[in-house]
C-alpha cells in the first residue's frame, strides 16, 4: 500500500527518520517534478468527479482540438 503524507517542511526530517526506522516502511521523498505531476493528476480527478456529479461541464475532444 502506498500513502502520501503532507508534512510541514520543518518537521519532515524527523518524520522521514522515524519512518525509515521501520523495516516494513520504504521512505521515498518526492521531487518537485513528481509533486507537480501528482497535483495535476489530483486536479484532473477532481474535475472528472465534479463533471460526473453534474457540477461542471467538460469540453469535448473536438472543442479541445479546435483550440489548437
N, C-alpha and C positions, 0 to 999 in steps of 0.2 A: 504494500500500500504506500502511496506517495501522499505527502502532506505539504502544503505550502503555508509557511508561517510568516507573518509580518511582525517584525520586532523593531523596537526603537534602535536607532543607529548606535547609541552609546551602550546598549545592553547586548548587542549582537555577539561580540567576542565571548562574553560569559556564557550565553546560551549555546553557541557553537561548541565551546569547550565542554560544557556539561553534556550535551547530546553525544558528542564523539566518544565519551567515556563508556557508553553502552555498546556492547559488541554487536547488537542486533540493529543498530541505527547507522545509516550511512548519511553523512552530512555533506551536502554539495551546495555551496553558496551560488546564487545566481549572478551572472554577469549583467551589465546594463542592457546588453542586446537581448538576452533571454528574458529579462524582466519586461522590456518593451514589447516583445513578441507575445508574452503571456497576457499582458494588459490589453493588447489589441484583440487577442482571442476572447478574452473575458468580455470586452465591449461588444464583440460580434455576437456572442452567445446571448448577451442581454438584449440586443436588438432583435434577434430571432424570437426570443421568448416574448418580448413586447408585441411583435408582429402576430405571433400565434394567439396572444390574448386579445388582439384587436385594438391595442392602444396606439400603434403606429402602422403606417403603410409603407412597405419597402418598394424600391424601384424594381422594375422588370429588367431582365438582362438586355433587352432591346434599348431601353432607356439609358442604361449604363454605356452601351456601345455607341449610342448617338452622342453622348457627352464627349467621347474621344474624338 
